[in-house]
């Protein structure tokens, strides 16, 4: 593996049931690690829908990770750099 490869940087991979594994590194990993971002685990994206539909468990943190993944896919297809 070449020196300076992006695989040598600290990273975390989080599995999303819709998008699969989402790789976080650099600024994204630093942001997700903050207490403010971690508080999103306790906020439900779907309000009280989980009371009627038990499988409707979707938090703001999960929503944010999915949005990050979709934005990354769009940027990649537009030819934008990762930075």
Z-matrix of the N, CA and C atoms (Angstrom, degrees):
N
C 1 1.455
C 2 1.527 1 108.55
N 3 1.333 2 118.40 1 133.42
C 4 1.461 3 121.00 2 -178.14
C 5 1.522 4 111.88 3 -66.33
N 6 1.329 5 115.81 4 147.23
C 7 1.457 6 120.67 5 175.50
C 8 1.522 7 108.93 6 -67.91
N 9 1.354 8 116.44 7 139.88
C 10 1.453 9 120.20 8 -179.43
C 11 1.520 10 112.80 9 86.92
N 12 1.298 11 117.49 10 5.86
C 13 1.460 12 121.04 11 178.69
C 14 1.521 13 110.14 12 -65.06
N 15 1.326 14 116.72 13 149.69
C 16 1.463 15 120.84 14 -179.80
C 17 1.524 16 111.47 15 -65.03
N 18 1.322 17 117.94 16 -16.96
C 19 1.462 18 120.98 17 179.17
C 20 1.523 19 112.21 18 -74.93
N 21 1.333 20 118.54 19 -16.03
C 22 1.454 21 120.97 20 -179.37
C 23 1.526 22 111.74 21 -86.07
N 24 1.312 23 117.58 22 -13.68
C 25 1.467 24 120.89 23 178.87
C 26 1.525 25 109.24 24 -76.92
N 27 1.337 26 117.14 25 151.65
C 28 1.466 27 119.23 26 176.38
C 29 1.533 28 109.60 27 -60.06
N 30 1.303 29 115.75 28 136.60
C 31 1.458 30 119.75 29 179.38
C 32 1.525 31 110.12 30 -149.76
N 33 1.296 32 115.11 31 168.68
C 34 1.461 33 122.28 32 176.74
C 35 1.515 34 106.81 33 -141.18
N 36 1.302 35 116.18 34 141.17
C 37 1.455 36 121.00 35 176.83
C 38 1.529 37 108.04 36 -116.19
N 39 1.319 38 116.33 37 123.73
C 40 1.462 39 122.06 38 -179.45
C 41 1.519 40 107.67 39 -114.26
N 42 1.332 41 116.30 40 129.86
C 43 1.461 42 119.81 41 -179.28
C 44 1.521 43 109.91 42 -84.91
N 45 1.313 44 115.46 43 126.13
C 46 1.462 45 122.75 44 175.97
C 47 1.528 46 107.19 45 -108.88
N 48 1.342 47 118.63 46 130.74
C 49 1.468 48 119.77 47 -177.40
C 50 1.529 49 113.68 48 -63.31
N 51 1.304 50 118.47 49 -22.68
C 52 1.464 51 121.47 50 -179.45
C 53 1.527 52 111.18 51 -91.84
N 54 1.339 53 117.16 52 -48.40
C 55 1.462 54 122.17 53 -172.64
C 56 1.525 55 114.34 54 -99.64
N 57 1.315 56 117.87 55 -7.02
C 58 1.461 57 120.58 56 -177.06
C 59 1.512 58 110.66 57 82.87
N 60 1.332 59 117.84 58 -155.58
C 61 1.466 60 119.98 59 -178.20
C 62 1.529 61 112.05 60 -69.35
N 63 1.325 62 114.95 61 132.91
C 64 1.469 63 121.74 62 177.47
C 65 1.519 64 106.70 63 -113.58
N 66 1.328 65 116.43 64 117.94
C 67 1.465 66 121.22 65 -178.13
C 68 1.522 67 109.60 66 -88.91
N 69 1.324 68 115.92 67 127.87
C 70 1.452 69 122.33 68 178.17
C 71 1.518 70 108.96 69 -117.09
N 72 1.327 71 116.46 70 132.28
C 73 1.454 72 121.17 71 173.45
C 74 1.516 73 108.40 72 -152.76
N 75 1.300 74 116.73 73 171.32
C 76 1.460 75 121.71 74 177.92
C 77 1.517 76 113.21 75 58.87
N 78 1.319 77 115.65 76 -131.05
C 79 1.466 78 121.70 77 -176.53
C 80 1.529 79 111.68 78 -64.10
N 81 1.341 80 117.88 79 -35.93
C 82 1.466 81 120.62 80 179.89
C 83 1.522 82 110.77 81 -64.47
N 84 1.322 83 117.50 82 -41.78
C 85 1.460 84 121.47 83 179.01
C 86 1.526 85 110.44 84 -66.07
N 87 1.319 86 116.98 85 -41.10
C 88 1.465 87 121.01 86 178.15
C 89 1.523 88 110.74 87 -62.86
N 90 1.318 89 117.25 88 -41.25
C 91 1.464 90 121.09 89 -179.97
C 92 1.526 91 111.45 90 -66.12
N 93 1.321 92 117.05 91 -46.14
C 94 1.468 93 120.96 92 -178.73
C 95 1.522 94 111.25 93 -64.23
N 96 1.316 95 117.64 94 -27.00
C 97 1.460 96 121.98 95 -178.11
C 98 1.527 97 113.64 96 -79.23
N 99 1.315 98 118.36 97 -8.57
C 100 1.465 99 120.21 98 -178.16
C 101 1.525 100 111.23 99 -74.77
N 102 1.340 101 117.44 100 148.82
C 103 1.470 102 120.50 101 177.87
C 104 1.527 103 112.49 102 -59.90
N 105 1.331 104 116.61 103 -33.83
C 106 1.464 105 120.13 104 -179.59
C 107 1.528 106 110.83 105 -63.33
N 108 1.317 107 117.07 106 -41.78
C 109 1.463 108 120.44 107 179.60
C 110 1.519 109 110.71 108 -71.20
N 111 1.318 110 117.29 109 -39.86
C 112 1.461 111 121.21 110 -179.48
C 113 1.529 112 112.30 111 -64.24
N 114 1.328 113 117.62 112 -25.24
C 115 1.465 114 120.88 113 177.13
C 116 1.522 115 112.15 114 -63.77
N 117 1.338 116 116.91 115 -20.02
C 118 1.467 117 120.77 116 -179.50
C 119 1.526 118 112.21 117 -65.52
N 120 1.359 119 117.29 118 -17.56
C 121 1.477 120 119.84 119 177.22
C 122 1.526 121 111.13 120 -57.77
N 123 1.326 122 117.39 121 -33.85
C 124 1.465 123 120.82 122 -174.96
C 125 1.511 124 115.09 123 -87.29
N 126 1.327 125 118.33 124 -0.79
C 127 1.468 126 120.71 125 -178.18
C 128 1.524 127 108.33 126 -107.50
N 129 1.315 128 116.36 127 119.78
C 130 1.462 129 121.20 128 -178.27
C 131 1.526 130 110.89 129 -81.44
N 132 1.318 131 115.59 130 133.05
C 133 1.456 132 122.26 131 179.22
C 134 1.527 133 110.83 132 -73.00
N 135 1.332 134 117.41 133 -28.85
C 136 1.468 135 121.43 134 -172.44
C 137 1.528 136 112.94 135 -104.09
N 138 1.310 137 118.39 136 16.46
C 139 1.458 138 120.80 137 178.02
C 140 1.514 139 111.97 138 61.69
N 141 1.336 140 116.94 139 -125.21
C 142 1.462 141 121.85 140 -177.26
C 143 1.525 142 112.97 141 -97.59
N 144 1.320 143 117.79 142 11.88
C 145 1.464 144 120.92 143 -178.70
C 146 1.525 145 112.02 144 -59.41
N 147 1.344 146 117.36 145 -28.14
C 148 1.469 147 119.89 146 -179.34
C 149 1.532 148 111.89 147 -65.60
N 150 1.326 149 117.67 148 -19.70
C 151 1.463 150 120.38 149 178.11
C 152 1.526 151 110.99 150 -74.14
N 153 1.307 152 117.78 151 -29.98
C 154 1.457 153 122.66 152 178.92
C 155 1.522 154 110.72 153 -93.58
N 156 1.326 155 116.18 154 -40.81
C 157 1.458 156 122.62 155 -179.14
C 158 1.536 157 108.29 156 -118.11
N 159 1.334 158 118.80 157 96.14
C 160 1.464 159 120.78 158 -174.39
C 161 1.528 160 114.25 159 -57.67
N 162 1.304 161 118.74 160 -25.07
C 163 1.457 162 121.14 161 179.06
C 164 1.516 163 113.69 162 -80.65
N 165 1.326 164 117.59 163 -5.84
C 166 1.465 165 121.62 164 -177.46
C 167 1.528 166 110.38 165 -85.03
N 168 1.315 167 116.08 166 59.68
C 169 1.454 168 121.45 167 179.15
C 170 1.523 169 108.17 168 -101.05
N 171 1.320 170 116.76 169 105.19
C 172 1.459 171 120.85 170 -176.95
C 173 1.517 172 107.25 171 -144.82
N 174 1.332 173 116.52 172 115.74
C 175 1.457 174 120.42 173 -178.29
C 176 1.527 175 110.94 174 -97.03
N 177 1.310 176 115.50 175 167.55
C 178 1.464 177 120.32 176 176.68
C 179 1.523 178 111.03 177 -63.35
N 180 1.337 179 117.53 178 -32.36
C 181 1.458 180 120.03 179 178.31
C 182 1.525 181 109.87 180 -66.57
N 183 1.325 182 117.71 181 -45.44
C 184 1.467 183 120.69 182 177.40
C 185 1.527 184 110.70 183 -60.51
N 186 1.324 185 115.96 184 -41.23
C 187 1.458 186 121.15 185 178.84
C 188 1.536 187 110.35 186 -62.40
N 189 1.326 188 116.75 187 -42.97
C 190 1.462 189 121.24 188 -179.81
C 191 1.524 190 111.66 189 -64.41
N 192 1.336 191 117.20 190 -40.10
C 193 1.461 192 120.31 191 178.27
C 194 1.527 193 110.97 192 -65.87
N 195 1.326 194 116.64 193 -40.31
C 196 1.466 195 120.31 194 177.00
C 197 1.515 196 111.75 195 -64.10
N 198 1.321 197 116.24 196 -39.89
C 199 1.461 198 120.72 197 177.67
C 200 1.524 199 110.63 198 -64.55
N 201 1.332 200 117.02 199 -40.20
C 202 1.462 201 121.97 200 176.62
C 203 1.524 202 110.16 201 -60.10
N 204 1.322 203 117.46 202 -43.47
C 205 1.461 204 121.81 203 -179.05
C 206 1.534 205 110.74 204 -64.47
N 207 1.332 206 116.23 205 -46.79
C 208 1.469 207 120.58 206 -179.38
C 209 1.527 208 110.33 207 -63.06
N 210 1.332 209 117.55 208 -42.73
C 211 1.468 210 120.65 209 178.83
C 212 1.525 211 110.60 210 -62.55
N 213 1.329 212 117.04 211 -38.38
C 214 1.460 213 120.64 212 177.43
C 215 1.522 214 111.95 213 -64.37
N 216 1.335 215 116.74 214 -40.01
C 217 1.462 216 120.65 215 177.97
C 218 1.526 217 110.75 216 -64.93
N 219 1.320 218 116.65 217 -42.51
C 220 1.467 219 120.45 218 178.87
C 221 1.526 220 110.90 219 -63.26
N 222 1.336 221 116.71 220 -44.70
C 223 1.472 222 121.14 221 -179.79
C 224 1.529 223 110.22 222 -62.66
N 225 1.322 224 115.87 223 -40.73
C 226 1.467 225 120.28 224 -179.73
C 227 1.539 226 110.92 225 -63.47
N 228 1.300 227 116.64 226 -43.29
C 229 1.473 228 119.89 227 -179.76
C 230 1.514 229 113.34 228 -71.20
N 231 1.330 230 116.18 229 -23.21
C 232 1.468 231 120.14 230 176.33
C 233 1.529 232 111.16 231 -86.29
N 234 1.334 233 116.53 232 -4.66
C 235 1.461 234 120.78 233 178.82
C 236 1.516 235 114.03 234 80.02
N 237 1.316 236 117.99 235 20.52
C 238 1.464 237 121.18 236 179.01
C 239 1.516 238 110.04 237 -80.51
N 240 1.331 239 116.82 238 150.25
C 241 1.464 240 120.34 239 178.72
C 242 1.516 241 108.95 240 -72.93
N 243 1.324 242 116.75 241 158.29
C 244 1.471 243 121.86 242 -179.08
C 245 1.522 244 110.85 243 -62.72
N 246 1.324 245 117.30 244 -32.96
C 247 1.455 246 120.48 245 -179.26
C 248 1.504 247 110.42 246 -70.30
